[in-house]
Each structure stands twice: as structure tokens, then as C-alpha cells.
Amino acid sequence: MAHDILLVVIGLIIGLVIGFFGARHFMTKYFKKNPPINEKMIETLMTSMGRKPNSKQIKQVMAQMNRVK
């Protein structure tokens, strides 16, 4: 009885460790492929649409994006 409980606990611990490192690997790979948006990207996007943004407009867009998340 105690042996079975010990095996379950050890299995859970091993599963948590493997899950943690697997999720960490997946997230680092995802962020390398899709970096989060920064102010430079917003400025480039607005410039490509034919607008010359000032710093106030860029800050407003960043605030809106952070609020949506």
C-alpha cells in the first residue's frame, strides 16, 4: 500500500519536472519565432501605412495593446 502511494508521488514529481522543462522549451521557441510587439514595431507599422507617428501616438497604441491582453 505505501509502496503504491510512493510510486504515485514519485511519478507526479517526475511528470511536473518534465512538464515544466517542456513548457519552458516550448515558450522560448515560440518567443524566438514570434517576438512580442515593441514600440519600434508599432512605429514601423504606422510609417508603412503612410503616417509619421509621434511618441504620444506610439505610447497610446502600446497602452491599448497592453489593455487588450
Short mmCIF file of the C-alpha atoms (twelve columns), coordinates in Angstrom:
data_MODEL
# 
_entry.id   MODEL 
# 
loop_
_atom_site.group_PDB 
_atom_site.id 
_atom_site.type_symbol 
_atom_site.label_atom_id 
_atom_site.label_alt_id 
_atom_site.label_comp_id 
_atom_site.label_asym_id 
_atom_site.label_seq_id 
_atom_site.Cartn_x 
_atom_site.Cartn_y 
_atom_site.Cartn_z 
_atom_site.pdbx_PDB_model_num 
ATOM 1  C CA . MET A 1  0.000  0.000  0.000   1 
ATOM 2  C CA . ALA A 2  2.666  2.510  0.999   1 
ATOM 3  C CA . HIS A 3  4.788  1.348  -1.932  1 
ATOM 4  C CA . ASP A 4  1.983  2.213  -4.382  1 
ATOM 5  C CA . ILE A 5  1.493  5.676  -2.886  1 
ATOM 6  C CA . LEU A 6  5.238  6.313  -3.055  1 
ATOM 7  C CA . LEU A 7  5.302  5.335  -6.745  1 
ATOM 8  C CA . VAL A 8  2.396  7.699  -7.499  1 
ATOM 9  C CA . VAL A 9  4.096  10.586 -5.694  1 
ATOM 10 C CA . ILE A 10 7.385  9.950  -7.494  1 
ATOM 11 C CA . GLY A 11 5.528  9.737  -10.813 1 
ATOM 12 C CA . LEU A 12 3.808  13.067 -10.151 1 
ATOM 13 C CA . ILE A 13 7.082  14.763 -9.266  1 
ATOM 14 C CA . ILE A 14 8.777  13.430 -12.391 1 
ATOM 15 C CA . GLY A 15 5.788  14.490 -14.501 1 
ATOM 16 C CA . LEU A 16 5.861  18.009 -13.064 1 
ATOM 17 C CA . VAL A 17 9.592  18.374 -13.725 1 
ATOM 18 C CA . ILE A 18 9.283  17.106 -17.302 1 
ATOM 19 C CA . GLY A 19 6.213  19.294 -17.875 1 
ATOM 20 C CA . PHE A 20 7.988  22.386 -16.557 1 
ATOM 21 C CA . PHE A 21 11.027 21.972 -18.780 1 
ATOM 22 C CA . GLY A 22 8.882  21.013 -21.769 1 
ATOM 23 C CA . ALA A 23 6.719  24.128 -21.363 1 
ATOM 24 C CA . ARG A 24 9.809  26.286 -20.866 1 
ATOM 25 C CA . HIS A 25 11.369 24.934 -24.064 1 
ATOM 26 C CA . PHE A 26 8.135  25.462 -25.996 1 
ATOM 27 C CA . MET A 27 7.744  29.076 -24.790 1 
ATOM 28 C CA . THR A 28 11.345 30.058 -25.541 1 
ATOM 29 C CA . LYS A 29 10.987 28.588 -29.029 1 
ATOM 30 C CA . TYR A 30 7.653  30.397 -29.514 1 
ATOM 31 C CA . PHE A 31 9.049  33.789 -28.429 1 
ATOM 32 C CA . LYS A 32 12.057 33.421 -30.722 1 
ATOM 33 C CA . LYS A 33 9.698  32.767 -33.625 1 
ATOM 34 C CA . ASN A 34 7.076  35.400 -32.603 1 
ATOM 35 C CA . PRO A 35 8.646  38.157 -30.524 1 
ATOM 36 C CA . PRO A 36 6.286  40.392 -28.555 1 
ATOM 37 C CA . ILE A 37 5.395  43.764 -30.089 1 
ATOM 38 C CA . ASN A 38 7.506  46.719 -29.050 1 
ATOM 39 C CA . GLU A 39 7.402  50.443 -29.799 1 
ATOM 40 C CA . LYS A 40 9.779  50.147 -32.755 1 
ATOM 41 C CA . MET A 41 7.453  47.648 -34.468 1 
ATOM 42 C CA . ILE A 42 4.460  49.952 -33.976 1 
ATOM 43 C CA . GLU A 43 6.412  52.889 -35.397 1 
ATOM 44 C CA . THR A 44 7.405  50.829 -38.441 1 
ATOM 45 C CA . LEU A 45 3.821  49.688 -38.974 1 
ATOM 46 C CA . MET A 46 2.417  53.222 -38.789 1 
ATOM 47 C CA . THR A 47 5.155  54.521 -41.101 1 
ATOM 48 C CA . SER A 48 4.376  51.811 -43.640 1 
ATOM 49 C CA . MET A 49 0.732  52.934 -43.586 1 
ATOM 50 C CA . GLY A 50 1.840  56.435 -44.563 1 
ATOM 51 C CA . ARG A 51 1.758  58.133 -41.145 1 
ATOM 52 C CA . LYS A 52 4.639  59.627 -39.239 1 
ATOM 53 C CA . PRO A 53 3.782  58.806 -35.620 1 
ATOM 54 C CA . ASN A 54 4.963  60.871 -32.696 1 
ATOM 55 C CA . SER A 55 5.898  59.356 -29.348 1 
ATOM 56 C CA . LYS A 56 2.474  60.140 -27.823 1 
ATOM 57 C CA . GLN A 57 0.667  58.125 -30.520 1 
ATOM 58 C CA . ILE A 58 3.049  55.198 -30.083 1 
ATOM 59 C CA . LYS A 59 2.504  55.226 -26.303 1 
ATOM 60 C CA . GLN A 60 -1.277 55.277 -26.837 1 
ATOM 61 C CA . VAL A 61 -1.127 52.253 -29.134 1 
ATOM 62 C CA . MET A 62 1.097  50.399 -26.644 1 
ATOM 63 C CA . ALA A 63 -1.335 51.196 -23.832 1 
ATOM 64 C CA . GLN A 64 -4.260 49.904 -25.908 1 
ATOM 65 C CA . MET A 65 -2.438 46.683 -26.733 1 
ATOM 66 C CA . ASN A 66 -1.484 46.085 -23.107 1 
ATOM 67 C CA . ARG A 67 -5.074 46.724 -22.033 1 
ATOM 68 C CA . VAL A 68 -6.436 44.183 -24.559 1 
ATOM 69 C CA . LYS A 69 -4.237 41.379 -23.232 1 
# 
